[in-house]
Amino acid sequence: MRPYSVNLDIDLIRTFATIARLGSFTQAAEIIGRQQSTISLQIARLEQAIDTRLLDRSPRSVRLTTQGRVFLDYAQKMLDLNDEAVSRFAEPAMTGVVRLGTPEDFATRHLPHVLARFAQTYRLVALEVTCDLTLNLIDGFREGRYDLVLVKQEPAIKARGTRVWREPLVWVSGSRDFLADDGPVPLVVSPPPCVYRKRAVRALDTVRRPWRISYTCSALSGTLAAVTAGLGIAVLPKDMVPEGLHVLEGGGLPELEDTGIALLQAKELSQPALRLKEHIVRSLGETGPGSL
């Protein structure tokens, strides 16, 4: 019988959570700042400590095993508690303002709990969060209006900053048979500049499928309302499709490239901004699909 006095190394757990989020030993090594061989040994030590295989590795991918998915929940809780304790006693009086920019759809679905945990840990740090289209966020970042920005990027292009999320994009509609006819595809989109709009148009042009803009709205709520009402179809991350809308497959619609989210940081970060960056990068691993 294995002893219950096994003490897990928090450093090994953090390495595991980082690999789980990114789906890559190479990318994890870059973020952690260690050799790939070193983090491979760390995972081997962690798996040996709990006598469980956590990751399935192949030359092209890294995937969580069934037990790895279960352990990831525990790992995130241990990391949260560790970091909360450190911040409580090592940085009890940290104050300041952090300016964060983020796409509205990503903020609505994935950031509330992440930011709430940060605010609970650093109670004297004020967060100023702005939601906007990616290209507008990049312009504001270049002008110095943000300390940190989350931006949508093409997965095939090496991300500036830190890649924190990757997720499949899908076509969605208010009904399963919306595209029964062969007419131009009616698109519900955000106004330019919008990454999803660009992605939808490019995909349809590639397969020479006619399209038209049927509804334009800059707010996610307006987009969802228009799709629900049957005014057209939209592109959304798969994990963000709300109840009542349907993922369209086939029907002459082309496949969409995955969406990627990267975190950009200003050249000089305050201590609170640095802590928020670390918190976002780590916390998104709790639910981030990555390539798993």
PyMOL commands that set and color helices and strands:
alter all, ss='L'
color gray80, all
select helices_A, chain A and resi 10-22+25-32+36-50+66-90+104-110+112-121+134-142+195-206+220-228+238-240+271-286
alter helices_A, ss='H'
color red, helices_A
select strands_A, chain A and resi 55-57+62-64+96-102+125-131+148-153+162-167+169-173+185-189+211-216+234-237+246-248+259-265
alter strands_A, ss='S'
color yellow, strands_A
deselect
rebuild
show_as cartoon
